[in-house]
Amino acid sequence: MAKTIDISSKLTNERPRLKLAEGVEFEIDNRKNTILILNQKIQETDLNDLREVDGILELLLGKEAVQKIGEMDISFADYQTIFIACMAGAMGEEFETVEARFQRAREET
């Protein structure tokens, strides 16, 4: 008889959430197909072009969420923080890990 490895308790269909303020939360799409598209977009995208970054955020948060974020009239630094948080949520990594990677990439360019 073949051995069964039961991972059912390790799998979840829960999505990470991005909280910007009290009552302002968005679900981050971390599904496999979304991440495959995300990886392709990041390789092809100039992350200094905010329109391209908006496109990536739309992929992860949805168009409505990106519009709401735009209406918040936040600083560029805060916008970068939101982007990094979305990437961390999508990739299942800690914010600080993604932030450090982002800073290294900026220093290399």
N, C-alpha and C positions, 0 to 999 in steps of 0.2 A: 504494500500500500504506500502511496506517495505521501510525503510529509506535507502538511498544510501549514503555511506561515500566515497567521492571521494578523493583518495590519489594520483591520477595520476600525479599531479604536484610535488609531493614529491619524486617520483621514478625517478631514472636516471640510465642509463647504462654506466656512465662515470667511468673510472678507474683512481685511483690516479697514479701519476707519480713520479719517483725518479730521481732527477737531481743531477748528480755528478760533472759536470763541464759544461761549455758552449758547447752546442751541444752533450752532453752525458746524455741522458735521457732514462729511461726504464719505461714501463708500469707495474704497480703492479697488479697482478691478485687477486682481492678481491671478486670473485664470491663465492656464498654459498658453492658449492661442494668443491672448492679449500680450503676454510677455514675449512671445516669438515676434510679434509685430513690433513691439517696443524695442527689442534688441536691433531689429533691422532699421527702424527709424533713427535710433541713436547713432548707428554707424554712418548713416547717410545725412545726418543733420548737423548744421552749425548751431551749437547750443548758445551762441551769442546772439542769434536771431530770435527775438521774443515771439514772433509769429510761429516759428518752428516749435518752440517750447510750449506755446499754447496748444499746438496740435498734439504734443505728447501728453500734456495734462488732460486734454479732451479724451484721449484714448484711455487714460487711467481713471478719470473722475466723471467724464461725461460733459457734454456741451453746456448744460444748464449750470453745473458747478463752476465751470471756468468763467461763465458770464457773471455769476454771483461774486466770484473772487475779483473779477475786473471792476465790478461796481463798488467794491470795498475801498478802492483807491489807495492801495497799500504801497509801501516803498519797494524799490527794486530788491533790496536786501531781504525783505520779508517774502517777496515773490520767489527768490532763490530758495529760501528756507522751506516754502511750501513745495517747491519742485523736489528738493532733496527728500523731504518727508514722504512724498508720494512714491519716489523711487525706492526708498527704504521699505515702505509698506508693500509695494508690488513685488519686491525681490525677497521679502521675508528677512531683511537684515536690520540691524540697529541703526538708528538715525546717525549716530556718531561715526559709524563705519562708512556709510555712504557719504557723509559730509567730508570726511578725510580724503576719500577717493576723488570727490569732486574738486577739492582744493588742490590736490596733486595734479589733476588734469589741467586745471587752470594755470598752474605754475609752469607746466610744460609747454603751454602755447604762447 
